[in-house]
């Protein structure tokens, strides 16, 4: 994080960075959300293309963890949108949420899922 020294108030540093680098941060988060959605879709395609005997619990578990990560990214994006972003940055992130909802919308949120 830019401008953070040992013992500094992290909350102030985050607020300053979002204020100063908001355009870059929101562009990066929108990209990461879309990338995570694409990765989850590709993982599912890969798993389904394997012979049945190779679709083991380890691979299914990996795909499930990818989905959970996507949900966490989407939830974090939603929470950040309510933190006083510039309207154009909030729109950018909302568009990424809308564009990826089919990929993460049916996955239970992380707080409702037990780790295996």
C-alpha positions in Angstrom: 0.0 0.0 0.0 1.4 3.4 -1.0 2.4 5.7 1.9 2.0 3.3 4.8 4.7 3.3 7.4 5.1 1.0 10.4 2.5 2.0 13.0 0.5 4.1 10.6 -3.3 4.1 10.6 -4.3 1.6 7.9 -7.8 3.1 7.6 -6.4 6.5 6.8 -4.0 5.0 4.3 -6.7 3.1 2.5 -9.0 6.1 2.4 -6.1 8.2 1.0 -5.2 5.6 -1.6 -8.8 5.1 -2.7 -9.2 8.9 -3.0 -6.0 9.4 -4.9 -5.9 6.1 -7.0 -9.6 5.3 -7.2 -9.7 5.2 -11.0 -6.8 2.7 -11.1 -8.1 0.6 -8.1 -11.6 0.3 -9.5 -10.4 -0.6 -13.0 -8.2 -3.3 -11.5 -11.0 -4.7 -9.3 -13.4 -4.9 -12.3 -10.7 -6.7 -14.3 -10.0 -9.2 -11.5 -13.8 -9.9 -11.1 -14.1 -10.6 -14.8 -10.9 -12.7 -14.8 -12.1 -14.7 -11.8 -15.4 -15.4 -13.5 -13.7 -16.5 -16.7 -11.4 -18.8 -14.7 -14.3 -20.4 -12.8 -16.1 -21.0 -16.1 -13.0 -22.5 -17.7 -12.4 -24.7 -14.7 -15.9 -26.1 -15.0 -15.4 -26.7 -18.7 -12.1 -28.5 -18.0 -13.6 -30.7 -15.2 -16.5 -31.7 -17.4 -14.2 -32.6 -20.3 -12.3 -35.1 -18.2 -13.2 -38.8 -18.3 -15.5 -39.6 -15.4 -12.8 -41.5 -13.5 -10.6 -38.4 -13.4 -13.4 -36.1 -11.9 -12.2 -36.8 -8.4 -12.9 -35.0 -5.1 -9.7 -33.1 -5.3 -10.6 -31.5 -8.6 -14.2 -30.9 -7.6 -12.9 -29.3 -4.4 -10.6 -27.0 -6.4 -13.4 -25.9 -8.6 -15.6 -25.2 -5.5 -12.8 -23.1 -3.9 -12.5 -21.1 -7.2 -16.2 -20.4 -7.1 -16.0 -19.4 -3.4 -13.2 -17.0 -4.3 -15.3 -15.5 -7.0 -18.2 -15.0 -4.6 -15.8 -13.3 -2.1 -14.5 -11.0 -4.9 -18.0 -10.1 -5.9 -19.0 -9.4 -2.3 -15.9 -7.3 -1.7 -16.6 -5.4 -4.9 -20.2 -4.7 -3.7 -19.0 -3.5 -0.3 -16.4 -1.2 -1.9 -19.1 0.4 -4.2 -20.8 1.7 -1.0 -17.7 3.4 0.2 -18.1 6.8 -1.5 -16.6 6.1 -4.8 -16.8 8.5 -7.7 -20.0 7.8 -9.7 -18.1 6.7 -12.8 -16.0 4.2 -10.7 -19.1 2.8 -9.0 -20.7 2.3 -12.4 -17.5 0.5 -13.7 -17.7 -1.9 -10.7 -21.5 -2.3 -11.0 -21.1 -3.3 -14.6 -18.5 -5.9 -13.7 -20.9 -7.3 -11.1 -23.8 -7.4 -13.6 -21.6 -9.0 -16.3 -20.4 -11.8 -14.0 -23.5 -12.5 -11.8 -24.4 -15.6 -13.9 -21.0 -17.0 -12.8 -21.2 -16.4 -9.1 -24.8 -15.7 -8.3 -25.9 -19.3 -7.6 -22.9 -20.1 -5.4 -23.6 -19.9 -1.6 -21.9 -17.0 0.1 -18.7 -18.0 2.0 -20.3 -17.4 5.4 -22.9 -20.2 4.6 -20.3 -22.7 3.4 -18.2 -24.9 5.6 -14.6 -25.4 4.7 -13.7 -29.0 3.8 
